[in-house]
C-alpha cells in the first residue's frame, strides 16, 4: 500500500495519510459487508463484534464500543526493520488482544452513549 501511495503522491505516506486511508477503508468495508447505507446502521456495524478491517498490520483492526478508539497493533521498528509488534505475548487482554494497549474500559472516564 505504501509503495502504491508513494508512486501516486510522489512522497512517503505520513500518519495523516494512513489515518485518512483507514477511515475511508473502514466505512467502505462496513457498507459493503453490512449491505446498509444509513449512517446509524453503518455506525452500529463499525462498533459491532463482527467488524474488522485489514490494514497491513497483521491483525484485523476494530473499534472499541465504549470509547470508539481504533484498536491496532503497535509496530516497534528501527530505521530499517521491524523489531517487534505489540501487544506482546504474556501481556494479553482477556477479551481482545488489541485492548492490551492503553486504558481499559473500567480505568477510563471516556464513555460514549451507545
Legacy VTK file of the C-alpha trace (Angstrom):
# vtk DataFile Version 3.0
C-alpha trace
ASCII
DATASET POLYDATA
POINTS 114 float
0.000 0.000 0.000
2.755 2.468 0.938
4.569 1.787 -2.357
1.401 2.488 -4.350
0.898 5.680 -2.333
4.477 6.829 -2.990
4.148 6.209 -6.729
0.867 8.123 -6.870
1.653 11.007 -4.458
5.403 11.262 -5.165
6.111 11.300 -1.411
6.109 8.953 1.564
2.892 8.162 3.425
2.504 10.083 6.692
0.402 9.292 9.765
-2.260 11.688 8.494
-2.394 9.892 5.147
-2.689 6.487 6.817
-5.416 7.759 9.170
-7.447 9.105 6.259
-6.951 5.880 4.293
-8.053 3.638 7.178
-11.100 5.839 7.888
-12.311 5.603 4.297
-11.486 1.886 4.141
-13.373 1.180 7.391
-16.513 2.954 6.174
-16.295 1.216 2.795
-15.884 -2.187 4.448
-18.806 -1.526 6.790
-21.107 -0.541 3.911
-20.012 -3.483 1.771
-20.230 -6.141 4.486
-23.415 -4.918 6.181
-25.196 -4.054 2.949
-26.565 -0.917 4.604
-26.046 2.755 3.796
-27.840 4.618 6.592
-25.401 6.322 8.960
-26.866 4.763 12.164
-26.590 1.286 10.608
-23.003 1.847 9.478
-22.062 3.184 12.921
-23.638 0.193 14.632
-21.762 -2.207 12.355
-18.426 -0.407 12.834
-18.815 -0.782 16.619
-20.023 -4.390 16.488
-18.013 -7.516 17.275
-18.490 -8.586 13.642
-16.428 -5.715 12.210
-12.714 -5.941 11.430
-10.755 -4.249 8.684
-7.485 -5.398 7.140
-4.863 -2.683 7.390
-1.499 -4.271 6.578
-0.603 -4.726 10.264
-1.107 -8.479 10.635
-4.291 -8.160 12.701
-7.814 -7.109 11.807
-8.472 -3.650 13.222
-11.700 -2.821 15.041
-13.244 -0.076 17.134
-13.836 -0.184 20.876
-17.536 0.104 21.549
-17.067 2.098 24.762
-14.721 4.885 23.554
-14.741 4.397 19.742
-10.935 4.157 19.673
-9.404 2.195 16.792
-7.746 -0.967 18.047
-4.499 -1.657 16.216
-1.135 -3.248 16.916
1.825 -1.046 17.740
4.754 -1.657 15.412
8.125 -1.211 17.082
10.678 -0.597 14.366
14.196 0.556 13.770
15.332 2.568 10.771
15.397 -0.482 8.518
13.457 -3.279 10.177
10.534 -4.326 12.322
11.775 -5.153 15.823
8.540 -6.274 17.468
4.797 -5.863 17.394
2.693 -5.192 20.465
0.644 -6.448 22.178
3.352 -8.775 23.475
2.798 -12.450 24.293
2.303 -12.878 28.027
0.616 -9.480 28.409
-2.644 -10.114 26.585
-6.098 -8.805 27.479
-8.660 -11.444 28.444
-11.321 -10.200 25.979
-9.490 -8.696 22.983
-5.728 -8.723 22.445
-5.885 -5.228 20.958
-7.293 -3.927 24.265
-3.990 -4.817 25.957
-2.565 -1.421 24.942
-3.876 1.748 26.553
-6.549 2.249 29.162
-9.230 -0.387 29.570
-12.939 0.332 29.989
-13.027 0.272 33.811
-9.941 2.526 34.001
-11.199 5.450 31.921
-13.810 8.150 32.240
-14.121 8.356 28.435
-17.514 6.871 27.580
-19.787 7.334 24.577
-23.513 6.751 24.734
-24.280 3.782 22.520
LINES 1 115
114 0 1 2 3 4 5 6 7 8 9 10 11 12 13 14 15 16 17 18 19 20 21 22 23 24 25 26 27 28 29 30 31 32 33 34 35 36 37 38 39 40 41 42 43 44 45 46 47 48 49 50 51 52 53 54 55 56 57 58 59 60 61 62 63 64 65 66 67 68 69 70 71 72 73 74 75 76 77 78 79 80 81 82 83 84 85 86 87 88 89 90 91 92 93 94 95 96 97 98 99 100 101 102 103 104 105 106 107 108 109 110 111 112 113
